[in-house]
């Protein structure tokens, strides 16, 4: 197995906290206490909900968050309609504003 594959798999495997040699041995007691202290300091419970920070995150949180809806699809249709009309006006309709065809 290559080094990269072993490195990728090592992040999936938890550290060996209680190996058979460390259970009764006094020489590993300090090392074991450091590991226990590290895991005691980790936060417990569910992670706090993130608040949206920008307009894109706010839009995603509102319409695609816990209760997804079809409003983004309607917004897309409306945006394409406005964009299409503005192109049509700029390239064609503005020439006929004051003159009959």
Jmol script that loads the backbone (N, CA, C; Angstrom):
load data "model"
ATOM      1  N   UNK A   1       0.855  -1.178   0.000  1.00  0.00           N
ATOM      2  CA  UNK A   1       0.000   0.000   0.000  1.00  0.00           C
ATOM      3  C   UNK A   1       0.895   1.234   0.000  1.00  0.00           C
ATOM      4  N   UNK A   2       0.531   2.201  -0.788  1.00  0.00           N
ATOM      5  CA  UNK A   2       1.360   3.393  -0.911  1.00  0.00           C
ATOM      6  C   UNK A   2       1.251   4.260   0.351  1.00  0.00           C
ATOM      7  N   UNK A   3       2.169   5.179   0.451  1.00  0.00           N
ATOM      8  CA  UNK A   3       2.198   6.080   1.607  1.00  0.00           C
ATOM      9  C   UNK A   3       0.944   6.948   1.655  1.00  0.00           C
ATOM     10  N   UNK A   4       0.504   7.405   0.492  1.00  0.00           N
ATOM     11  CA  UNK A   4      -0.675   8.286   0.438  1.00  0.00           C
ATOM     12  C   UNK A   4      -1.925   7.524   0.868  1.00  0.00           C
ATOM     13  N   UNK A   5      -2.071   6.289   0.428  1.00  0.00           N
ATOM     14  CA  UNK A   5      -3.243   5.502   0.816  1.00  0.00           C
ATOM     15  C   UNK A   5      -3.229   5.211   2.314  1.00  0.00           C
ATOM     16  N   UNK A   6      -2.039   4.882   2.863  1.00  0.00           N
ATOM     17  CA  UNK A   6      -1.958   4.629   4.304  1.00  0.00           C
ATOM     18  C   UNK A   6      -2.266   5.889   5.095  1.00  0.00           C
ATOM     19  N   UNK A   7      -1.795   7.024   4.598  1.00  0.00           N
ATOM     20  CA  UNK A   7      -2.045   8.296   5.288  1.00  0.00           C
ATOM     21  C   UNK A   7      -3.536   8.638   5.264  1.00  0.00           C
ATOM     22  N   UNK A   8      -4.204   8.370   4.138  1.00  0.00           N
ATOM     23  CA  UNK A   8      -5.638   8.644   4.028  1.00  0.00           C
ATOM     24  C   UNK A   8      -6.440   7.737   4.950  1.00  0.00           C
ATOM     25  N   UNK A   9      -6.043   6.471   5.057  1.00  0.00           N
ATOM     26  CA  UNK A   9      -6.768   5.539   5.920  1.00  0.00           C
ATOM     27  C   UNK A   9      -6.485   5.795   7.400  1.00  0.00           C
ATOM     28  N   UNK A  10      -5.347   6.371   7.710  1.00  0.00           N
ATOM     29  CA  UNK A  10      -5.018   6.584   9.118  1.00  0.00           C
ATOM     30  C   UNK A  10      -5.933   7.621   9.766  1.00  0.00           C
ATOM     31  N   UNK A  11      -6.524   8.511   8.987  1.00  0.00           N
ATOM     32  CA  UNK A  11      -7.436   9.492   9.568  1.00  0.00           C
ATOM     33  C   UNK A  11      -8.777   8.882   9.903  1.00  0.00           C
ATOM     34  N   UNK A  12      -9.110   7.738   9.296  1.00  0.00           N
ATOM     35  CA  UNK A  12     -10.377   7.079   9.586  1.00  0.00           C
ATOM     36  C   UNK A  12     -10.305   6.193  10.821  1.00  0.00           C
ATOM     37  N   UNK A  13      -9.107   5.757  11.167  1.00  0.00           N
ATOM     38  CA  UNK A  13      -8.929   4.839  12.289  1.00  0.00           C
ATOM     39  C   UNK A  13      -8.621   5.659  13.535  1.00  0.00           C
ATOM     40  N   UNK A  14      -9.411   5.488  14.622  1.00  0.00           N
ATOM     41  CA  UNK A  14      -9.155   6.275  15.837  1.00  0.00           C
ATOM     42  C   UNK A  14      -7.821   5.882  16.473  1.00  0.00           C
ATOM     43  N   UNK A  15      -7.242   6.762  17.285  1.00  0.00           N
ATOM     44  CA  UNK A  15      -5.969   6.428  17.925  1.00  0.00           C
ATOM     45  C   UNK A  15      -6.139   5.293  18.921  1.00  0.00           C
ATOM     46  N   UNK A  16      -5.086   4.566  19.096  1.00  0.00           N
ATOM     47  CA  UNK A  16      -5.117   3.438  20.030  1.00  0.00           C
ATOM     48  C   UNK A  16      -4.953   3.982  21.443  1.00  0.00           C
ATOM     49  N   UNK A  17      -6.065   4.105  22.140  1.00  0.00           N
ATOM     50  CA  UNK A  17      -6.036   4.700  23.476  1.00  0.00           C
ATOM     51  C   UNK A  17      -5.607   3.666  24.513  1.00  0.00           C
ATOM     52  N   UNK A  18      -6.258   2.552  24.549  1.00  0.00           N
ATOM     53  CA  UNK A  18      -5.994   1.541  25.580  1.00  0.00           C
ATOM     54  C   UNK A  18      -5.425   0.297  24.929  1.00  0.00           C
ATOM     55  N   UNK A  19      -4.152   0.283  24.698  1.00  0.00           N
ATOM     56  CA  UNK A  19      -3.518  -0.917  24.167  1.00  0.00           C
ATOM     57  C   UNK A  19      -3.260  -1.871  25.333  1.00  0.00           C
ATOM     58  N   UNK A  20      -3.130  -3.169  25.058  1.00  0.00           N
ATOM     59  CA  UNK A  20      -2.917  -4.130  26.159  1.00  0.00           C
ATOM     60  C   UNK A  20      -1.689  -3.825  26.999  1.00  0.00           C
ATOM     61  N   UNK A  21      -0.660  -3.268  26.376  1.00  0.00           N
ATOM     62  CA  UNK A  21       0.546  -2.980  27.171  1.00  0.00           C
ATOM     63  C   UNK A  21       0.361  -1.754  28.056  1.00  0.00           C
ATOM     64  N   UNK A  22      -0.568  -0.863  27.713  1.00  0.00           N
ATOM     65  CA  UNK A  22      -0.741   0.362  28.486  1.00  0.00           C
ATOM     66  C   UNK A  22      -1.743   0.212  29.619  1.00  0.00           C
ATOM     67  N   UNK A  23      -2.493  -0.887  29.646  1.00  0.00           N
ATOM     68  CA  UNK A  23      -3.519  -1.033  30.674  1.00  0.00           C
ATOM     69  C   UNK A  23      -2.909  -1.206  32.055  1.00  0.00           C
ATOM     70  N   UNK A  24      -1.934  -2.077  32.183  1.00  0.00           N
ATOM     71  CA  UNK A  24      -1.375  -2.334  33.506  1.00  0.00           C
ATOM     72  C   UNK A  24      -0.011  -1.717  33.725  1.00  0.00           C
ATOM     73  N   UNK A  25       0.576  -1.179  32.673  1.00  0.00           N
ATOM     74  CA  UNK A  25       1.946  -0.681  32.792  1.00  0.00           C
ATOM     75  C   UNK A  25       1.996   0.725  33.331  1.00  0.00           C
ATOM     76  N   UNK A  26       2.872   0.950  34.284  1.00  0.00           N
ATOM     77  CA  UNK A  26       3.021   2.277  34.877  1.00  0.00           C
ATOM     78  C   UNK A  26       3.832   3.197  33.972  1.00  0.00           C
ATOM     79  N   UNK A  27       4.650   2.624  33.063  1.00  0.00           N
ATOM     80  CA  UNK A  27       5.485   3.469  32.216  1.00  0.00           C
ATOM     81  C   UNK A  27       4.653   4.273  31.225  1.00  0.00           C
ATOM     82  N   UNK A  28       3.449   3.809  30.884  1.00  0.00           N
ATOM     83  CA  UNK A  28       2.591   4.538  29.944  1.00  0.00           C
ATOM     84  C   UNK A  28       1.501   5.339  30.646  1.00  0.00           C
ATOM     85  N   UNK A  29       1.533   5.402  31.971  1.00  0.00           N
ATOM     86  CA  UNK A  29       0.461   6.071  32.708  1.00  0.00           C
ATOM     87  C   UNK A  29       0.415   7.571  32.384  1.00  0.00           C
ATOM     88  N   UNK A  30       1.554   8.222  32.252  1.00  0.00           N
ATOM     89  CA  UNK A  30       1.583   9.652  31.956  1.00  0.00           C
ATOM     90  C   UNK A  30       1.055   9.886  30.537  1.00  0.00           C
ATOM     91  N   UNK A  31       1.488   9.050  29.616  1.00  0.00           N
ATOM     92  CA  UNK A  31       1.025   9.168  28.232  1.00  0.00           C
ATOM     93  C   UNK A  31      -0.482   8.944  28.161  1.00  0.00           C
ATOM     94  N   UNK A  32      -0.961   7.961  28.892  1.00  0.00           N
ATOM     95  CA  UNK A  32      -2.392   7.660  28.898  1.00  0.00           C
ATOM     96  C   UNK A  32      -3.180   8.825  29.508  1.00  0.00           C
ATOM     97  N   UNK A  33      -2.641   9.465  30.536  1.00  0.00           N
ATOM     98  CA  UNK A  33      -3.326  10.595  31.160  1.00  0.00           C
ATOM     99  C   UNK A  33      -3.420  11.781  30.201  1.00  0.00           C
ATOM    100  N   UNK A  34      -2.387  11.995  29.390  1.00  0.00           N
ATOM    101  CA  UNK A  34      -2.442  13.064  28.394  1.00  0.00           C
ATOM    102  C   UNK A  34      -3.535  12.800  27.361  1.00  0.00           C
ATOM    103  N   UNK A  35      -3.675  11.557  26.949  1.00  0.00           N
ATOM    104  CA  UNK A  35      -4.716  11.208  25.982  1.00  0.00           C
ATOM    105  C   UNK A  35      -6.095  11.410  26.601  1.00  0.00           C
ATOM    106  N   UNK A  36      -6.267  10.998  27.846  1.00  0.00           N
ATOM    107  CA  UNK A  36      -7.551  11.162  28.539  1.00  0.00           C
ATOM    108  C   UNK A  36      -7.866  12.647  28.705  1.00  0.00           C
ATOM    109  N   UNK A  37      -6.888  13.441  29.066  1.00  0.00           N
ATOM    110  CA  UNK A  37      -7.103  14.890  29.214  1.00  0.00           C
ATOM    111  C   UNK A  37      -7.512  15.532  27.893  1.00  0.00           C
ATOM    112  N   UNK A  38      -6.888  15.073  26.793  1.00  0.00           N
ATOM    113  CA  UNK A  38      -7.245  15.607  25.482  1.00  0.00           C
ATOM    114  C   UNK A  38      -8.705  15.324  25.145  1.00  0.00           C
ATOM    115  N   UNK A  39      -9.138  14.091  25.367  1.00  0.00           N
ATOM    116  CA  UNK A  39     -10.516  13.734  25.040  1.00  0.00           C
ATOM    117  C   UNK A  39     -11.528  14.338  26.005  1.00  0.00           C
ATOM    118  N   UNK A  40     -11.113  14.649  27.229  1.00  0.00           N
ATOM    119  CA  UNK A  40     -12.023  15.318  28.167  1.00  0.00           C
ATOM    120  C   UNK A  40     -12.311  16.754  27.747  1.00  0.00           C
ATOM    121  N   UNK A  41     -11.354  17.405  27.082  1.00  0.00           N
ATOM    122  CA  UNK A  41     -11.520  18.800  26.681  1.00  0.00           C
ATOM    123  C   UNK A  41     -12.358  18.972  25.417  1.00  0.00           C
ATOM    124  N   UNK A  42     -12.606  17.900  24.691  1.00  0.00           N
ATOM    125  CA  UNK A  42     -13.402  18.017  23.462  1.00  0.00           C
ATOM    126  C   UNK A  42     -14.842  18.370  23.812  1.00  0.00           C
ATOM    127  N   UNK A  43     -15.507  19.205  22.975  1.00  0.00           N
ATOM    128  CA  UNK A  43     -16.893  19.583  23.273  1.00  0.00           C
ATOM    129  C   UNK A  43     -17.831  18.390  23.141  1.00  0.00           C
ATOM    130  N   UNK A  44     -18.881  18.411  23.931  1.00  0.00           N
ATOM    131  CA  UNK A  44     -19.870  17.327  23.913  1.00  0.00           C
ATOM    132  C   UNK A  44     -21.201  17.867  23.445  1.00  0.00           C
ATOM    133  N   UNK A  45     -22.039  16.962  22.980  1.00  0.00           N
ATOM    134  CA  UNK A  45     -23.375  17.347  22.546  1.00  0.00           C
ATOM    135  C   UNK A  45     -23.386  17.783  21.093  1.00  0.00           C
ATOM    136  N   UNK A  46     -24.552  18.175  20.629  1.00  0.00           N
ATOM    137  CA  UNK A  46     -24.652  18.596  19.223  1.00  0.00           C
ATOM    138  C   UNK A  46     -23.945  19.927  18.992  1.00  0.00           C
ATOM    139  N   UNK A  47     -23.462  20.096  17.791  1.00  0.00           N
ATOM    140  CA  UNK A  47     -22.780  21.339  17.429  1.00  0.00           C
ATOM    141  C   UNK A  47     -23.798  22.471  17.351  1.00  0.00           C
ATOM    142  N   UNK A  48     -23.410  23.680  17.729  1.00  0.00           N
ATOM    143  CA  UNK A  48     -24.339  24.811  17.624  1.00  0.00           C
ATOM    144  C   UNK A  48     -24.631  25.127  16.164  1.00  0.00           C
ATOM    145  N   UNK A  49     -25.846  25.621  15.908  1.00  0.00           N
ATOM    146  CA  UNK A  49     -26.233  25.950  14.542  1.00  0.00           C
ATOM    147  C   UNK A  49     -25.484  27.192  14.082  1.00  0.00           C
ATOM    148  N   UNK A  50     -25.004  27.130  12.848  1.00  0.00           N
ATOM    149  CA  UNK A  50     -24.286  28.269  12.271  1.00  0.00           C
ATOM    150  C   UNK A  50     -25.277  29.305  11.778  1.00  0.00           C
ATOM    151  N   UNK A  51     -24.945  30.554  12.019  1.00  0.00           N
ATOM    152  CA  UNK A  51     -25.755  31.645  11.514  1.00  0.00           C
ATOM    153  C   UNK A  51     -25.211  32.068  10.155  1.00  0.00           C
ATOM    154  N   UNK A  52     -26.108  32.350   9.197  1.00  0.00           N
ATOM    155  CA  UNK A  52     -25.612  32.794   7.888  1.00  0.00           C
ATOM    156  C   UNK A  52     -24.894  34.132   7.988  1.00  0.00           C
ATOM    157  N   UNK A  53     -23.796  34.268   7.246  1.00  0.00           N
ATOM    158  CA  UNK A  53     -22.975  35.465   7.361  1.00  0.00           C
ATOM    159  C   UNK A  53     -23.106  36.408   6.182  1.00  0.00           C
ATOM    160  N   UNK A  54     -23.472  35.927   5.033  1.00  0.00           N
ATOM    161  CA  UNK A  54     -23.570  36.783   3.861  1.00  0.00           C
ATOM    162  C   UNK A  54     -24.902  36.589   3.159  1.00  0.00           C
ATOM    163  N   UNK A  55     -25.134  37.344   2.100  1.00  0.00           N
ATOM    164  CA  UNK A  55     -26.418  37.234   1.397  1.00  0.00           C
ATOM    165  C   UNK A  55     -26.630  35.865   0.759  1.00  0.00           C
ATOM    166  N   UNK A  56     -25.572  35.266   0.226  1.00  0.00           N
ATOM    167  CA  UNK A  56     -25.714  33.949  -0.393  1.00  0.00           C
ATOM    168  C   UNK A  56     -26.011  32.878   0.664  1.00  0.00           C
ATOM    169  N   UNK A  57     -25.322  32.928   1.781  1.00  0.00           N
ATOM    170  CA  UNK A  57     -25.586  31.977   2.861  1.00  0.00           C
ATOM    171  C   UNK A  57     -26.979  32.192   3.446  1.00  0.00           C
ATOM    172  N   UNK A  58     -27.414  33.450   3.550  1.00  0.00           N
ATOM    173  CA  UNK A  58     -28.759  33.724   4.053  1.00  0.00           C
ATOM    174  C   UNK A  58     -29.800  33.127   3.123  1.00  0.00           C
ATOM    175  N   UNK A  59     -29.631  33.309   1.806  1.00  0.00           N
ATOM    176  CA  UNK A  59     -30.578  32.767   0.826  1.00  0.00           C
ATOM    177  C   UNK A  59     -30.605  31.241   0.897  1.00  0.00           C
ATOM    178  N   UNK A  60     -29.429  30.641   0.981  1.00  0.00           N
ATOM    179  CA  UNK A  60     -29.351  29.178   1.057  1.00  0.00           C
ATOM    180  C   UNK A  60     -29.990  28.682   2.344  1.00  0.00           C
ATOM    181  N   UNK A  61     -29.753  29.359   3.450  1.00  0.00           N
ATOM    182  CA  UNK A  61     -30.331  28.943   4.728  1.00  0.00           C
ATOM    183  C   UNK A  61     -31.851  29.069   4.703  1.00  0.00           C
ATOM    184  N   UNK A  62     -32.354  30.131   4.077  1.00  0.00           N
ATOM    185  CA  UNK A  62     -33.790  30.370   4.072  1.00  0.00           C
ATOM    186  C   UNK A  62     -34.548  29.411   3.153  1.00  0.00           C
ATOM    187  N   UNK A  63     -34.050  29.197   1.948  1.00  0.00           N
ATOM    188  CA  UNK A  63     -34.803  28.415   0.969  1.00  0.00           C
ATOM    189  C   UNK A  63     -34.320  26.989   0.789  1.00  0.00           C
ATOM    190  N   UNK A  64     -33.095  26.666   1.207  1.00  0.00           N
ATOM    191  CA  UNK A  64     -32.571  25.322   0.998  1.00  0.00           C
ATOM    192  C   UNK A  64     -32.139  24.659   2.298  1.00  0.00           C
ATOM    193  N   UNK A  65     -32.522  25.223   3.426  1.00  0.00           N
ATOM    194  CA  UNK A  65     -32.085  24.712   4.722  1.00  0.00           C
ATOM    195  C   UNK A  65     -32.926  23.550   5.194  1.00  0.00           C
ATOM    196  N   UNK A  66     -33.524  23.698   6.373  1.00  0.00           N
ATOM    197  CA  UNK A  66     -34.285  22.608   6.972  1.00  0.00           C
ATOM    198  C   UNK A  66     -35.590  22.336   6.220  1.00  0.00           C
ATOM    199  N   UNK A  67     -36.230  23.374   5.715  1.00  0.00           N
ATOM    200  CA  UNK A  67     -37.473  23.224   4.948  1.00  0.00           C
ATOM    201  C   UNK A  67     -37.254  23.712   3.526  1.00  0.00           C
ATOM    202  N   UNK A  68     -36.705  22.877   2.642  1.00  0.00           N
ATOM    203  CA  UNK A  68     -36.460  23.333   1.278  1.00  0.00           C
ATOM    204  C   UNK A  68     -37.769  23.588   0.542  1.00  0.00           C
ATOM    205  N   UNK A  69     -37.754  24.578  -0.346  1.00  0.00           N
ATOM    206  CA  UNK A  69     -38.957  24.919  -1.099  1.00  0.00           C
ATOM    207  C   UNK A  69     -38.594  25.104  -2.569  1.00  0.00           C
ATOM    208  N   UNK A  70     -39.616  25.377  -3.378  1.00  0.00           N
ATOM    209  CA  UNK A  70     -39.432  25.559  -4.814  1.00  0.00           C
ATOM    210  C   UNK A  70     -39.202  27.022  -5.174  1.00  0.00           C
ATOM    211  N   UNK A  71     -39.081  27.899  -4.206  1.00  0.00           N
ATOM    212  CA  UNK A  71     -38.899  29.320  -4.494  1.00  0.00           C
ATOM    213  C   UNK A  71     -37.626  29.622  -5.288  1.00  0.00           C
ATOM    214  N   UNK A  72     -36.497  28.942  -5.059  1.00  0.00           N
ATOM    215  CA  UNK A  72     -35.333  29.227  -5.901  1.00  0.00           C
ATOM    216  C   UNK A  72     -35.597  28.966  -7.379  1.00  0.00           C
ATOM    217  N   UNK A  73     -36.409  27.972  -7.685  1.00  0.00           N
ATOM    218  CA  UNK A  73     -36.767  27.698  -9.075  1.00  0.00           C
ATOM    219  C   UNK A  73     -37.604  28.840  -9.643  1.00  0.00           C
ATOM    220  N   UNK A  74     -38.544  29.347  -8.865  1.00  0.00           N
ATOM    221  CA  UNK A  74     -39.349  30.486  -9.318  1.00  0.00           C
ATOM    222  C   UNK A  74     -38.493  31.746  -9.449  1.00  0.00           C
ATOM    223  N   UNK A  75     -37.544  31.936  -8.548  1.00  0.00           N
ATOM    224  CA  UNK A  75     -36.633  33.077  -8.651  1.00  0.00           C
ATOM    225  C   UNK A  75     -35.775  32.966  -9.913  1.00  0.00           C
ATOM    226  N   UNK A  76     -35.339  31.764 -10.237  1.00  0.00           N
ATOM    227  CA  UNK A  76     -34.548  31.553 -11.441  1.00  0.00           C
ATOM    228  C   UNK A  76     -35.368  31.863 -12.688  1.00  0.00           C
ATOM    229  N   UNK A  77     -36.615  31.395 -12.733  1.00  0.00           N
ATOM    230  CA  UNK A  77     -37.483  31.675 -13.878  1.00  0.00           C
ATOM    231  C   UNK A  77     -37.715  33.181 -14.010  1.00  0.00           C
ATOM    232  N   UNK A  78     -37.993  33.859 -12.914  1.00  0.00           N
ATOM    233  CA  UNK A  78     -38.192  35.304 -12.949  1.00  0.00           C
ATOM    234  C   UNK A  78     -36.938  36.045 -13.379  1.00  0.00           C
ATOM    235  N   UNK A  79     -35.788  35.609 -12.897  1.00  0.00           N
ATOM    236  CA  UNK A  79     -34.525  36.249 -13.277  1.00  0.00           C
ATOM    237  C   UNK A  79     -34.225  36.080 -14.753  1.00  0.00           C
ATOM    238  N   UNK A  80     -34.465  34.881 -15.281  1.00  0.00           N
ATOM    239  CA  UNK A  80     -34.234  34.649 -16.711  1.00  0.00           C
ATOM    240  C   UNK A  80     -35.211  35.478 -17.540  1.00  0.00           C
ATOM    241  N   UNK A  81     -36.451  35.604 -17.075  1.00  0.00           N
ATOM    242  CA  UNK A  81     -37.437  36.421 -17.785  1.00  0.00           C
ATOM    243  C   UNK A  81     -36.994  37.886 -17.831  1.00  0.00           C
ATOM    244  N   UNK A  82     -36.582  38.439 -16.701  1.00  0.00           N
ATOM    245  CA  UNK A  82     -36.111  39.828 -16.669  1.00  0.00           C
ATOM    246  C   UNK A  82     -34.864  40.032 -17.523  1.00  0.00           C
ATOM    247  N   UNK A  83     -33.939  39.094 -17.449  1.00  0.00           N
ATOM    248  CA  UNK A  83     -32.730  39.187 -18.252  1.00  0.00           C
ATOM    249  C   UNK A  83     -33.060  39.117 -19.744  1.00  0.00           C
ATOM    250  N   UNK A  84     -33.961  38.201 -20.112  1.00  0.00           N
ATOM    251  CA  UNK A  84     -34.350  38.079 -21.515  1.00  0.00           C
ATOM    252  C   UNK A  84     -35.047  39.328 -22.022  1.00  0.00           C
ATOM    253  N   UNK A  85     -35.932  39.897 -21.218  1.00  0.00           N
ATOM    254  CA  UNK A  85     -36.617  41.116 -21.640  1.00  0.00           C
ATOM    255  C   UNK A  85     -35.636  42.279 -21.783  1.00  0.00           C
ATOM    256  N   UNK A  86     -34.683  42.374 -20.852  1.00  0.00           N
ATOM    257  CA  UNK A  86     -33.722  43.471 -20.952  1.00  0.00           C
ATOM    258  C   UNK A  86     -32.849  43.325 -22.197  1.00  0.00           C
ATOM    259  N   UNK A  87     -32.451  42.115 -22.548  1.00  0.00           N
ATOM    260  CA  UNK A  87     -31.703  41.904 -23.794  1.00  0.00           C
ATOM    261  C   UNK A  87     -32.565  42.257 -25.005  1.00  0.00           C
ATOM    262  N   UNK A  88     -33.824  41.832 -24.975  1.00  0.00           N
ATOM    263  CA  UNK A  88     -34.734  42.112 -26.080  1.00  0.00           C
ATOM    264  C   UNK A  88     -34.933  43.615 -26.233  1.00  0.00           C
ATOM    265  N   UNK A  89     -35.076  44.316 -25.131  1.00  0.00           N
ATOM    266  CA  UNK A  89     -35.240  45.766 -25.181  1.00  0.00           C
ATOM    267  C   UNK A  89     -33.989  46.428 -25.746  1.00  0.00           C
ATOM    268  N   UNK A  90     -32.833  46.036 -25.247  1.00  0.00           N
ATOM    269  CA  UNK A  90     -31.593  46.693 -25.663  1.00  0.00           C
ATOM    270  C   UNK A  90     -31.296  46.440 -27.137  1.00  0.00           C
ATOM    271  N   UNK A  91     -31.474  45.216 -27.601  1.00  0.00           N
ATOM    272  CA  UNK A  91     -31.086  44.894 -28.966  1.00  0.00           C
ATOM    273  C   UNK A  91     -32.186  45.133 -30.002  1.00  0.00           C
ATOM    274  N   UNK A  92     -33.448  45.263 -29.579  1.00  0.00           N
ATOM    275  CA  UNK A  92     -34.500  45.385 -30.581  1.00  0.00           C
ATOM    276  C   UNK A  92     -35.540  46.462 -30.255  1.00  0.00           C
ATOM    277  N   UNK A  93     -36.124  46.406 -29.071  1.00  0.00           N
ATOM    278  CA  UNK A  93     -37.273  47.254 -28.777  1.00  0.00           C
ATOM    279  C   UNK A  93     -36.937  48.735 -28.649  1.00  0.00           C
ATOM    280  N   UNK A  94     -35.740  49.087 -28.218  1.00  0.00           N
ATOM    281  CA  UNK A  94     -35.411  50.493 -28.032  1.00  0.00           C
ATOM    282  C   UNK A  94     -35.353  51.250 -29.363  1.00  0.00           C
ATOM    283  N   UNK A  95     -35.137  50.538 -30.465  1.00  0.00           N
ATOM    284  CA  UNK A  95     -35.108  51.183 -31.770  1.00  0.00           C
ATOM    285  C   UNK A  95     -36.496  51.552 -32.254  1.00  0.00           C
ATOM    286  N   UNK A  96     -37.524  50.903 -31.689  1.00  0.00           N
ATOM    287  CA  UNK A  96     -38.906  51.151 -32.105  1.00  0.00           C
ATOM    288  C   UNK A  96     -39.653  52.024 -31.107  1.00  0.00           C
ATOM    289  N   UNK A  97     -38.949  52.599 -30.146  1.00  0.00           N
ATOM    290  CA  UNK A  97     -39.609  53.380 -29.112  1.00  0.00           C
ATOM    291  C   UNK A  97     -40.307  54.616 -29.683  1.00  0.00           C
ATOM    292  N   UNK A  98     -39.659  55.342 -30.564  1.00  0.00           N
ATOM    293  CA  UNK A  98     -40.217  56.576 -31.092  1.00  0.00           C
ATOM    294  C   UNK A  98     -40.647  56.454 -32.567  1.00  0.00           C
ATOM    295  N   UNK A  99     -40.277  55.397 -33.210  1.00  0.00           N
ATOM    296  CA  UNK A  99     -40.574  55.234 -34.633  1.00  0.00           C
ATOM    297  C   UNK A  99     -41.451  54.002 -34.839  1.00  0.00           C
ATOM    298  N   UNK A 100     -42.440  54.143 -35.710  1.00  0.00           N
ATOM    299  CA  UNK A 100     -43.274  52.979 -36.025  1.00  0.00           C
ATOM    300  C   UNK A 100     -42.494  52.033 -36.921  1.00  0.00           C
ATOM    301  N   UNK A 101     -42.799  50.814 -36.871  1.00  0.00           N
ATOM    302  CA  UNK A 101     -42.100  49.794 -37.656  1.00  0.00           C
ATOM    303  C   UNK A 101     -42.504  49.825 -39.084  1.00  0.00           C
TER     304      UNK A 101
END
end "model"
wireframe off; spacefill off
backbone 0.3
color backbone group
